[in-house]
Amino acid sequence: MSRRPWWAIGLTVAGVLWMLYAGCVFLTGYWATVTVTGGAGDGFCDVVWNDPDGLRHSGESDCYDEPEGSRFEVRVSGWPDADEPTLVETYVGMGLVLGLPPVALGGGRLVQLAWRRRFPPAPHLQTPLAPEGSGGALADQRTVAALARVRRRAWLLAAAGLVGTAALVGTFTVEVEADQHLRDVGVTTVGTVVQVEPDSKWSTGAAAVRFTADGDTGIRRVTLGGYADDYVEGDVVDVVYDPVDPGRFIIDDALYGPEWTGWVVAPSLPLALVAPFGVLRVARVRQMRRLLTTRSWARMPTEVEDLHYRWQFTVDGGSVWRSGRYLGWLPDWPSSGYSTVWVSDGTTAVFAPDPGGVLVLARRRR
């Protein structure tokens, strides 16, 4: 590999080690049925259980706030963190949620680099190295302006993605805090679902619930998001409501949040999804700049083909180059003429219809 992918190796190793740790704790433990002796709250219960040798233990287990006397099955952890009763789904979440993303990111990068090794540099496809201090293709101010346009679009895309991600994290934090506050000060009663609005593209998901608060029986609406799909008309539910404002309530284990959070999540989610594409575009711009700085423009007869959201270039001699996928748009390319300018190191190239035209980063294909 031409570059040392230390960050990819580090992420992969860290993710694998974490999943091995979670797997070791799970596999060296044992199954047990625990009995709830008290509630610590916030998803934890005080429990007692017997180990395979018949010895009695007590401790704290994650749970769904089951009432005292309830029994449920857990996996008691083994080496190196022994005798901790834990739900199976917690092991899965602990191992996959924290371990899989770095493995996917680092491993994906390593696979990508290994794939590129199949395309070794081709000296005959390299454009001339720029004399030291000459500035290469960036000596042409038209190219500088073209690169600035590409960089600006890449950073706008990355910034939009980061704003969406930050908004999602912020609204989730607000909802968690609001839910906790409501459950701390709220009164619990029983209600009946009288109407459900399923979660869809045009609805955030909600339910109308009939319950009695301070002697006043009424039907009140609550926003549930995806939780709404778990209910049908006639369901009996636990209701936690604010005694000062009974219209502020939540049912069962659904997450309560202010009404405005739904309006923030709707636009933030698609923005957050473009964040990886924005970061990738920024990385591509850096590669463009490296090539444009170190090599000089060369003119080459080239056949350009639109592959739907990416370009393919076939240069004189038959070598094929393909750009990365563009998100939602494809930069315009002149429909006439086959002569283009390019800079190439034999593996990666920047193509342009002219020194000041659109810049497209492409990699050589077999």
C-alpha positions as CSV (number, residue, x, y, z in Angstrom):
1,M,0.0,0.0,0.0
2,S,1.3,3.4,-0.9
3,R,0.0,4.9,2.3
4,R,0.3,3.5,5.8
5,P,-3.4,3.2,6.9
6,W,-2.5,3.4,10.6
7,W,-5.9,4.9,11.6
8,A,-7.8,2.2,9.8
9,I,-5.6,-0.5,11.4
10,G,-6.1,1.1,14.8
11,L,-9.9,1.4,14.5
12,T,-10.2,-2.2,13.3
13,V,-8.0,-3.6,16.1
14,A,-9.8,-1.5,18.8
15,G,-13.2,-2.6,17.5
16,V,-12.2,-6.3,17.3
17,L,-10.6,-6.2,20.8
18,W,-13.8,-4.6,22.3
19,M,-16.0,-7.3,20.7
20,L,-13.6,-10.0,21.9
21,Y,-13.9,-8.6,25.4
22,A,-17.7,-8.5,25.3
23,G,-17.7,-12.0,23.8
24,C,-15.3,-13.3,26.5
25,V,-17.4,-11.8,29.3
26,F,-20.5,-13.5,27.8
27,L,-19.1,-16.9,27.0
28,T,-17.3,-17.4,30.3
29,G,-20.4,-16.5,32.3
30,Y,-23.5,-18.6,33.1
31,W,-27.3,-18.4,32.8
32,A,-29.3,-17.6,35.9
33,T,-32.9,-16.7,36.8
34,V,-32.9,-13.6,39.1
35,T,-35.6,-12.4,41.5
36,V,-36.2,-8.7,41.9
37,T,-35.8,-7.5,45.5
38,G,-36.1,-3.8,44.8
39,G,-35.9,-1.1,42.2
40,A,-32.9,1.1,41.8
41,G,-34.7,2.9,39.0
42,D,-33.5,4.2,35.7
43,G,-33.5,0.7,34.2
44,F,-31.7,-1.1,37.1
45,C,-33.1,-3.6,39.6
46,D,-31.7,-5.1,42.8
47,V,-31.7,-8.9,42.3
48,V,-30.7,-12.2,43.9
49,W,-29.9,-15.5,42.2
50,N,-28.2,-18.8,42.7
51,D,-25.0,-19.8,40.7
52,P,-24.5,-23.3,39.2
53,D,-23.0,-24.5,42.5
54,G,-26.1,-23.4,44.5
55,L,-24.5,-20.4,46.1
56,R,-26.7,-17.4,46.6
57,H,-25.6,-14.0,45.2
58,S,-27.1,-10.5,45.2
59,G,-26.4,-7.5,43.0
60,E,-27.8,-5.0,40.5
61,S,-29.0,-6.0,37.1
62,D,-30.2,-3.9,34.2
63,C,-33.9,-4.5,33.7
64,Y,-37.1,-3.0,32.5
65,D,-38.1,-1.7,36.0
66,E,-39.9,-4.9,36.8
67,P,-41.8,-4.9,40.1
68,E,-40.5,-6.6,43.3
69,G,-40.8,-10.3,43.2
70,S,-40.6,-10.6,39.4
71,R,-38.3,-13.2,37.9
72,F,-36.4,-13.0,34.6
73,E,-33.4,-14.7,33.0
74,V,-30.0,-13.0,32.7
75,R,-26.4,-13.9,31.8
76,V,-24.1,-13.5,34.7
77,S,-20.8,-12.3,33.4
78,G,-17.5,-14.2,33.5
79,W,-13.9,-13.3,33.2
80,P,-12.6,-10.6,33.4
81,D,-15.6,-8.9,35.0
82,A,-17.3,-11.7,36.9
83,D,-20.6,-12.0,38.7
84,E,-22.4,-9.1,37.0
85,P,-26.0,-10.1,36.0
86,T,-26.8,-8.6,32.6
87,L,-29.6,-8.9,30.0
88,V,-28.6,-10.6,26.8
89,E,-29.6,-7.5,24.7
90,T,-27.1,-5.5,26.8
91,Y,-24.3,-7.8,25.7
92,V,-25.4,-7.4,22.1
93,G,-25.6,-3.7,22.3
94,M,-22.3,-3.4,24.2
95,G,-20.5,-5.5,21.7
96,L,-22.0,-4.5,18.4
97,V,-22.9,-0.8,19.0
98,L,-19.5,0.1,20.3
99,G,-17.4,-2.4,18.4
100,L,-19.0,-2.8,15.0
101,P,-18.7,0.9,13.8
102,P,-14.9,1.1,14.2
103,V,-14.5,-2.3,12.6
104,A,-16.7,-1.4,9.7
105,L,-15.0,2.0,9.2
106,G,-11.4,0.7,9.6
107,G,-12.0,-2.6,7.9
108,G,-13.8,-1.0,5.0
109,R,-10.8,1.3,4.5
110,L,-8.4,-1.6,4.6
111,V,-10.5,-3.6,2.1
112,Q,-10.6,-0.5,-0.1
113,L,-6.9,-0.1,-0.1
114,A,-6.4,-3.8,-0.7
115,W,-8.7,-3.6,-3.7
116,R,-6.7,-0.7,-5.1
117,R,-3.5,-2.7,-5.0
118,R,-5.0,-4.7,-7.9
119,F,-4.3,-1.5,-9.9
120,P,-0.6,-0.9,-9.6
121,P,0.8,2.5,-10.9
122,A,1.2,2.6,-14.7
123,P,4.2,4.8,-15.5
124,H,3.1,5.2,-19.1
125,L,-0.1,6.8,-17.9
126,Q,1.6,9.4,-15.7
127,T,1.6,13.0,-16.7
128,P,4.8,15.0,-16.2
129,L,5.9,15.9,-12.7
130,A,5.9,19.6,-12.1
131,P,9.3,21.2,-11.6
132,E,9.9,22.0,-8.0
133,G,8.5,25.4,-7.1
134,S,6.5,25.7,-10.3
135,G,3.1,25.0,-8.7
136,G,2.2,22.3,-11.2
137,A,-1.3,22.5,-12.7
138,L,-2.2,25.0,-9.9
139,A,0.1,27.6,-11.5
140,D,-2.9,28.3,-13.8
141,Q,-5.2,30.6,-12.0
142,R,-8.2,29.1,-13.8
143,T,-7.4,25.8,-12.1
144,V,-7.1,27.5,-8.7
145,A,-10.6,29.0,-9.2
146,A,-12.0,25.6,-10.3
147,L,-10.5,23.8,-7.3
148,A,-11.9,26.5,-5.0
149,R,-15.4,25.8,-6.4
150,V,-15.0,22.1,-5.8
151,R,-13.7,22.6,-2.3
152,R,-16.5,25.0,-1.4
153,R,-19.2,22.5,-2.5
154,A,-17.5,19.7,-0.6
155,W,-17.3,21.7,2.6
156,L,-20.9,22.9,2.3
157,L,-22.0,19.2,2.0
158,A,-19.9,18.2,4.9
159,A,-21.1,21.1,7.0
160,A,-24.7,20.3,6.2
161,G,-24.2,16.7,7.3
162,L,-22.5,17.8,10.5
163,V,-25.2,20.3,11.4
164,G,-27.8,17.5,10.8
165,T,-25.9,15.1,13.0
166,A,-25.5,17.7,15.8
167,A,-29.2,18.6,15.6
168,L,-30.1,14.9,16.0
169,V,-27.8,14.4,19.0
170,G,-29.1,17.6,20.5
171,T,-32.8,16.8,20.1
172,F,-32.3,13.3,21.5
173,T,-30.5,14.7,24.5
174,V,-33.4,17.1,25.1
175,E,-35.9,14.3,24.8
176,V,-34.1,12.1,27.2
177,E,-33.8,14.9,29.8
178,A,-37.5,15.9,29.3
179,D,-38.6,12.3,29.6
180,Q,-36.6,11.8,32.8
181,H,-38.0,15.0,34.3
182,L,-41.6,14.0,33.5
183,R,-41.2,10.6,35.1
184,D,-39.6,12.2,38.2
185,V,-42.4,14.6,38.8
186,G,-45.3,12.8,37.1
187,V,-48.2,10.8,38.4
188,T,-48.9,7.3,37.1
189,T,-52.3,6.1,36.2
190,V,-54.0,3.8,33.6
191,G,-55.4,5.0,30.3
192,T,-57.0,3.6,27.1
193,V,-55.9,4.3,23.6
194,V,-58.8,5.6,21.5
195,Q,-57.1,6.5,18.3
196,V,-53.7,5.9,16.7
197,E,-51.9,7.9,14.0
198,P,-49.2,5.5,12.6
199,D,-45.7,6.8,12.1
200,S,-45.2,7.7,8.4
201,K,-43.7,10.1,6.0
202,W,-46.5,12.6,6.6
203,S,-47.1,11.9,10.3
204,T,-44.7,11.8,13.3
205,G,-46.9,9.1,14.9
206,A,-49.3,9.9,17.7
207,A,-52.1,8.5,19.9
208,A,-55.2,9.9,21.6
209,V,-55.5,8.5,25.1
210,R,-58.4,8.6,27.6
211,F,-57.3,8.8,31.2
212,T,-58.3,10.5,34.5
213,A,-56.1,13.2,36.0
214,D,-57.0,14.8,39.3
215,G,-60.7,13.6,38.9
216,D,-61.0,15.0,35.3
217,T,-61.4,12.3,32.6
218,G,-60.5,13.4,29.1
219,I,-58.9,12.4,25.8
220,R,-55.5,13.9,25.3
221,R,-53.1,13.5,22.4
222,V,-49.4,12.5,22.7
223,T,-46.7,12.4,20.0
224,L,-45.0,9.0,20.0
225,G,-43.0,8.8,16.8
226,G,-42.1,5.2,15.9
227,Y,-43.6,4.0,19.2
228,A,-47.1,4.6,17.7
229,D,-46.8,1.5,15.5
230,D,-46.9,-0.6,18.7
231,Y,-50.4,0.4,19.6
232,V,-54.0,-0.2,18.4
233,E,-57.3,1.3,19.4
234,G,-58.5,-0.2,22.8
235,D,-55.0,-0.9,24.3
236,V,-54.8,-0.3,28.0
237,V,-51.6,1.6,28.8
238,D,-49.7,3.1,31.8
239,V,-49.8,6.9,31.7
240,V,-47.3,9.2,33.4
241,Y,-48.6,12.8,33.4
242,D,-47.5,16.1,34.9
243,P,-49.9,16.9,37.7
244,V,-49.6,20.7,36.9
245,D,-50.3,20.1,33.2
246,P,-52.0,16.8,32.5
247,G,-51.7,17.4,28.7
248,R,-48.0,16.8,29.2
249,F,-47.9,13.0,29.5
250,I,-46.3,9.8,28.0
251,I,-47.4,6.2,27.9
252,D,-45.6,3.0,28.9
253,D,-41.9,3.1,27.9
254,A,-42.2,5.5,25.0
255,L,-39.8,8.5,25.0
256,Y,-41.4,11.8,25.9
257,G,-40.2,14.9,24.1
258,P,-41.4,18.4,23.5
259,E,-43.5,18.8,20.3
260,W,-40.9,20.9,18.5
261,T,-38.3,18.1,18.5
262,G,-40.3,16.3,15.7
263,W,-39.9,19.4,13.5
264,V,-36.2,19.4,14.1
265,V,-35.7,15.7,13.5
266,A,-37.5,15.6,10.2
267,P,-35.0,17.8,8.3
268,S,-32.0,16.8,10.4
269,L,-32.2,13.1,9.6
270,P,-31.6,13.4,5.8
271,L,-28.9,16.0,6.5
272,A,-27.2,13.6,8.9
273,L,-27.3,10.9,6.3
274,V,-25.2,13.0,3.8
275,A,-22.4,13.6,6.4
276,P,-20.3,10.6,5.2
277,F,-20.7,11.8,1.6
278,G,-19.5,15.3,2.6
279,V,-16.5,14.0,4.4
280,L,-15.7,11.8,1.4
281,R,-15.9,14.8,-0.9
282,V,-13.5,16.7,1.3
283,A,-11.1,13.8,1.2
284,R,-11.3,13.7,-2.6
285,V,-10.6,17.4,-2.8
286,R,-7.4,16.9,-0.9
287,Q,-6.4,14.2,-3.4
288,M,-7.2,16.6,-6.2
289,R,-5.0,19.3,-4.7
290,R,-2.1,16.8,-4.3
291,L,-2.2,15.8,-7.9
292,L,-2.7,19.3,-9.2
293,T,0.2,20.6,-7.1
294,T,2.7,17.9,-8.0
295,R,1.9,17.4,-11.7
296,S,1.4,19.5,-14.8
297,W,-1.6,19.4,-17.1
298,A,-1.4,17.2,-20.2
299,R,-3.9,17.1,-23.1
300,M,-5.3,13.7,-24.1
301,P,-8.0,12.5,-26.5
302,T,-10.6,11.1,-24.1
303,E,-14.0,9.5,-24.4
304,V,-16.4,10.7,-21.6
305,E,-19.4,8.6,-20.6
306,D,-22.2,9.5,-18.2
307,L,-22.8,6.4,-15.9
308,H,-25.6,8.1,-13.9
309,Y,-24.1,10.0,-10.9
310,R,-20.5,9.2,-12.0
311,W,-18.3,9.8,-15.0
312,Q,-16.2,7.2,-16.9
313,F,-13.2,8.3,-18.9
314,T,-11.5,6.2,-21.6
315,V,-8.2,7.8,-22.6
316,D,-6.3,7.2,-25.8
317,G,-4.7,3.8,-25.5
318,G,-7.8,2.1,-23.9
319,S,-7.2,2.7,-20.2
320,V,-10.5,3.3,-18.3
321,W,-11.0,5.7,-15.4
322,R,-14.1,6.1,-13.2
323,S,-15.1,8.8,-10.8
324,G,-16.7,8.3,-7.4
325,R,-20.4,8.5,-7.1
326,Y,-21.9,12.0,-6.8
327,L,-24.7,12.6,-4.3
328,G,-27.8,13.9,-6.1
329,W,-26.1,15.7,-8.9
330,L,-23.4,15.2,-11.5
331,P,-21.2,18.1,-12.6
332,D,-21.8,19.3,-16.2
333,W,-19.4,18.1,-18.9
334,P,-19.2,19.6,-22.4
335,S,-21.2,17.3,-24.8
336,S,-18.9,18.0,-27.8
337,G,-15.2,17.2,-28.3
338,Y,-13.0,14.4,-27.0
339,S,-9.9,16.3,-26.0
340,T,-9.5,16.9,-22.3
341,V,-6.7,17.9,-19.9
342,W,-5.7,15.7,-17.0
343,V,-3.1,15.1,-14.4
344,S,-2.3,11.5,-13.5
345,D,0.1,9.5,-11.3
346,G,-0.8,6.2,-13.0
347,T,-3.4,5.2,-10.5
348,T,-5.5,8.4,-9.7
349,A,-6.2,11.2,-12.1
350,V,-8.0,14.6,-12.3
351,F,-9.9,15.2,-15.5
352,A,-11.2,18.5,-16.8
353,P,-12.5,19.7,-20.1
354,D,-10.1,22.6,-19.9
355,P,-7.8,24.1,-17.1
356,G,-10.7,26.2,-15.7
357,G,-13.5,23.7,-16.2
358,V,-15.1,21.2,-13.8
359,L,-12.6,19.0,-12.0
360,V,-13.4,15.3,-11.6
361,L,-11.3,12.9,-9.6
362,A,-11.1,9.3,-11.1
363,R,-9.4,6.0,-10.5
364,R,-8.1,3.6,-13.0
365,R,-10.2,0.5,-13.7
366,R,-9.2,-2.7,-15.4
